[in-house]
């Protein structure tokens, strides 16, 4: 791994604020971000990245690379839950296996945003259509997770909750709706109109990201101790599976993508795990699945790994192959 990339990433102020949050928990500090402020910042990040992605997309011509990117994103969102479920069901209940598989087939918008910040730090360009790819990868994995639970239970009764309700929640979850809506608005806005709100969507973006990662650090630190009690299998799964997914996609994406930035974003999408959209959907569809298992796996283990060691690792693979 390129030591320069690793040092650049680990000394990124936003990332250091994440570590500060974890440290605050270990020191039993009363440092915390008010819940309403945390929610606002997360909404802001989704809005800003969606709008900027729409602007980038409006300047791009629809070509085969964009089409293949969208199809590849959906393919990953279907395949990853299937193979991870088959591994997980040997150790966990079908409900927990389906929920974890759905989380790792889906994506983390915050990891995606952090990856974009990393690319900007390294001055590597990327396509705005990658925001659309991220949005498309949210719902399919949730559906696959539910189908797998149903198939292995051998029951025709797919869920105590109507499948229409689950589909609606997956497709119109607040974070999904905001990122897609912002993407469309950014696409429709003219350059002059986009310039008018640039101070909000661009200039203050990294500052808000730093505060949000501080909040994520505090949240991760609180969940880490309880998660360790769940056993070593979950811990190693939350590290090894992202490495496998991210490394394979970093390498294979070169078949149809030329942009280093787009390939890294694909790798990070494949390696990340959802701790917002999937838990919200699984709470409705599979109440027997334990949030104390799949949320800490995604948030306290996979998320920190990806934003510290994962991104430089995947970028090195892309550059060398």
C-alpha positions in Angstrom: 0.0 0.0 0.0 1.2 3.5 -0.8 2.3 5.0 2.5 1.6 8.5 1.2 -2.0 7.7 0.5 -2.4 6.1 3.9 -0.9 9.1 5.8 -3.0 11.6 3.7 -6.1 9.7 4.7 -5.3 9.2 8.3 -4.4 12.9 8.8 -7.6 14.1 7.1 -9.2 16.5 9.6 -12.7 15.0 9.1 -11.3 11.5 9.9 -9.4 12.7 12.9 -12.7 14.1 14.3 -14.1 10.6 13.9 -11.3 9.3 16.1 -11.9 12.1 18.6 -15.5 10.9 18.9 -14.3 7.4 19.8 -11.8 8.8 22.2 -14.4 10.9 23.9 -16.5 7.7 24.6 -13.4 5.9 26.0 -12.7 8.8 28.3 -16.3 8.9 29.4 -16.6 12.5 28.3 -20.1 14.1 28.1 -19.2 15.3 24.5 -22.2 14.7 22.2 -23.9 16.2 19.1 -27.6 17.1 19.8 -29.9 14.5 18.0 -31.7 17.2 16.0 -28.4 18.7 14.8 -27.1 15.3 13.9 -30.2 14.6 11.8 -30.0 17.9 10.1 -26.3 17.4 9.2 -27.0 14.0 7.7 -29.8 15.4 5.6 -27.5 18.2 4.5 -24.8 15.8 3.4 -27.2 13.8 1.3 -28.7 16.9 -0.2 -25.3 18.4 -1.1 -23.9 15.3 -2.6 -27.1 14.6 -4.5 -27.2 18.1 -5.9 -23.5 18.2 -6.9 -23.9 14.7 -8.5 -26.9 16.0 -10.5 -24.9 19.0 -11.7 -22.1 16.7 -12.8 -24.6 14.4 -14.5 -26.1 17.3 -16.4 -22.7 17.9 -18.0 -22.2 14.3 -18.9 -23.4 12.6 -22.1 -25.4 9.4 -21.5 -23.0 6.7 -22.8 -22.4 3.0 -22.4 -20.1 3.6 -19.4 -22.9 5.2 -17.4 -25.4 2.5 -18.4 -22.9 -0.3 -17.5 -22.2 1.5 -14.2 -25.9 1.6 -13.3 -26.3 -2.1 -14.2 -23.2 -3.1 -12.4 -24.4 -1.4 -9.2 -27.7 -3.3 -9.2 -25.8 -6.5 -10.0 -23.6 -6.0 -6.9 -26.7 -5.2 -4.7 -28.2 -8.6 -5.7 -25.1 -10.8 -5.7 -23.4 -9.6 -2.4 -26.5 -10.4 -0.2 -26.8 -13.9 -1.8 -23.3 -15.1 -1.2 -22.9 -13.4 2.3 -26.2 -15.0 3.4 -25.0 -18.4 2.5 -21.9 -17.8 4.8 -23.9 -16.1 7.6 -26.6 -18.8 8.0 -24.0 -21.3 9.2 -23.5 -19.1 12.3 -26.6 -17.0 12.8 -30.4 -17.4 12.6 -32.1 -16.9 9.2 -33.5 -13.6 10.3 -30.1 -12.2 11.4 -28.4 -13.7 8.4 -30.9 -12.0 6.0 -30.6 -8.6 7.8 -26.8 -8.7 7.8 -26.6 -9.8 4.2 -29.0 -7.0 3.2 -26.9 -4.5 5.1 -23.7 -5.6 3.3 -25.4 -5.7 -0.1 -26.7 -2.2 0.4 -24.5 0.9 0.7 -23.5 3.5 3.2 -24.1 7.1 2.0 -21.8 8.5 4.7 -18.9 6.2 3.5 -19.6 7.3 0.0 -19.5 11.0 1.0 -16.2 10.4 2.9 -14.8 8.7 -0.2 -15.6 11.7 -2.3 -13.8 13.9 0.2 -10.8 11.5 -0.1 -10.9 11.8 -3.9 -11.0 15.6 -3.7 -8.0 15.5 -1.3 -6.1 13.4 -3.8 -7.4 15.6 -6.7 -9.0 12.7 -8.5 -12.0 13.3 -10.6 -15.2 11.2 -10.7 -18.6 11.1 -12.5 -21.8 12.6 -11.1 -23.7 9.5 -12.2 -22.1 7.6 -9.3 -24.6 9.3 -7.0 -27.4 7.6 -9.1 -25.5 4.3 -8.8 -25.4 4.6 -5.0 -29.1 5.4 -4.8 -30.0 2.4 -7.0 -28.1 0.0 -4.7 -30.2 0.8 -1.6 -33.4 -1.1 -2.3 -32.5 -4.3 -4.2 -30.4 -5.8 -1.4 -33.3 -5.3 1.1 -35.5 -7.3 -1.3 -32.9 -10.0 -1.8 -32.5 -10.3 2.0 -36.2 -10.8 2.5 -36.5 -13.3 -0.3 -33.6 -15.4 1.1 -35.2 -15.5 4.5 -38.5 -16.6 3.0 -36.9 -19.3 0.7 -34.9 -20.9 3.5 -37.8 -20.8 5.9 -39.8 -22.8 3.3 -42.8 -20.6 3.9 -45.1 -19.0 1.4 -46.0 -16.3 3.9 -43.2 -13.9 3.0 -43.7 -11.6 6.0 -46.0 -10.6 8.7 -45.9 -7.2 7.0 -47.3 -6.9 3.4 -44.4 -6.9 0.8 -45.9 -3.7 -0.6 -45.2 -1.9 2.7 -41.6 -3.2 2.7 -41.0 -2.2 -0.9 -42.5 1.2 -0.3 -40.2 1.7 2.7 -37.1 0.6 0.8 -37.8 2.8 -2.2 -39.1 5.9 -0.4 -37.0 5.8 2.7 -36.1 9.4 3.6 -32.4 9.1 2.8 -33.1 7.4 -0.6 -35.8 9.9 -1.5 -33.6 12.9 -0.6 -30.5 11.7 -2.5 -32.6 10.9 -5.7 -34.6 14.1 -5.4 -31.5 16.2 -4.9 -29.9 14.5 -7.9 -32.8 15.4 -10.1 -32.9 19.0 -8.9 -29.2 19.3 -9.5 -29.6 17.9 -13.0 -32.4 20.4 -13.8 -30.7 23.5 -12.3 -28.7 25.7 -14.6 -25.1 26.6 -13.9 -26.1 30.1 -12.8 -28.7 28.7 -10.4 -26.3 26.2 -9.0 -23.7 29.0 -8.5 -26.3 30.8 -6.3 -26.3 28.1 -3.7 -22.7 27.0 -4.1 -21.7 28.4 -0.6 -24.3 26.0 0.9 -23.8 22.9 -1.3 -20.0 23.1 -1.7 -18.1 25.6 0.5 -19.3 24.4 3.9 -19.5 20.7 2.9 -16.2 19.5 4.5 -16.9 21.4 7.7 -20.3 19.7 8.1 -18.7 16.3 7.2 -16.2 16.8 10.1 -18.9 17.4 12.6 -20.9 14.5 11.3 -17.9 12.1 11.6 -17.4 13.3 15.1 -21.0 12.3 15.8 -20.4 8.9 14.1 -17.3 8.4 16.2 -19.3 8.9 19.4 -22.0 6.6 18.2 -19.5 3.9 17.1 -17.6 4.1 20.4 -20.8 3.5 22.3 -21.7 0.4 20.3 -18.3 -1.1 20.1 -18.2 -2.6 23.6 -21.6 -4.4 23.3 -20.7 -5.7 19.8 -17.5 -7.4 20.9 -19.6 -9.5 23.3 -21.3 -11.0 20.2 -18.3 -13.1 19.3 -15.3 -13.1 17.0 -17.1 -14.4 13.8 -19.1 -11.2 13.5 -16.0 -9.1 14.0 -13.9 -10.8 11.4 -16.9 -10.9 8.9 -17.3 -7.1 9.3 -13.6 -6.7 8.2 -12.9 -9.5 5.8 -16.1 -9.3 3.7 -15.5 -5.6 2.9 -11.9 -6.3 1.9 -13.1 -9.1 -0.4 -15.9 -7.1 -2.0 -13.9 -3.9 -2.3 -10.8 -5.5 -3.7 -12.6 -7.6 -6.3 -14.6 -4.7 -7.5 -11.6 -2.4 -7.6 -9.9 -4.9 -9.9 -12.9 -6.0 -12.1 -14.3 -2.5 -12.6 -11.4 -1.8 -14.9 -13.0 -4.0 -17.5 -15.6 -1.3 -18.3 -14.4 1.8 -16.4 -11.5 4.0 -17.1 -11.9 6.6 -14.4 -9.9 5.9 -11.3 -12.3 8.0 -9.3 -15.4 6.0 -10.4 -13.6 2.7 -9.8 -12.8 3.7 -6.3 -16.3 4.8 -5.6 -17.6 1.5 -6.9 -15.1 -0.4 -4.7 -16.2 1.6 -1.6 -19.9 1.0 -2.4 -19.3 -2.7 -2.7 -17.3 -2.7 0.6 -19.6 -0.5 2.6 -22.6 -1.6 4.6 -25.9 0.2 5.3 -26.7 1.2 8.9 -29.6 3.6 8.1 -31.9 2.4 5.3 -31.6 -1.4 5.9 -32.2 -1.3 9.7 -35.2 1.0 9.1 -36.7 -1.5 6.6 -35.7 -4.7 8.6 -37.3 -3.3 11.7 -40.6 -3.4 9.9 -40.1 -6.6 7.8 -38.0 -8.8 10.1 -38.6 -7.8 13.7 -36.8 -11.0 14.9 -33.5 -9.8 13.5 -31.3 -8.2 16.1 -30.3 -4.6 15.5 -27.7 -4.9 18.2 -25.8 -7.3 15.8 -26.0 -5.9 12.3 -25.9 -2.1 13.1 -22.6 -2.3 15.1 -21.1 -4.6 12.5 -21.8 -1.9 9.8 -21.2 1.2 11.9 -18.6 0.3 14.5 -16.4 -2.0 12.4 -16.9 -1.8 8.7 -17.4 1.9 8.5 -14.2 2.8 10.4 -12.2 0.2 8.4 -13.3 1.5 5.1 -12.6 5.2 5.8 -9.2 4.5 7.3 -7.5 1.6 5.6 -10.0 0.5 3.0 -9.9 3.5 0.6 -6.1 3.6 0.3 -6.1 -0.2 -0.2 -8.7 -0.1 -3.0 -7.0 2.9 -4.7 -3.7 1.0 -4.7 -5.3 -2.0 -6.3 -6.8 0.2 -9.0 -3.6 2.0 -9.7 -1.5 -1.2 -9.9 -4.1 -3.0 -12.1 
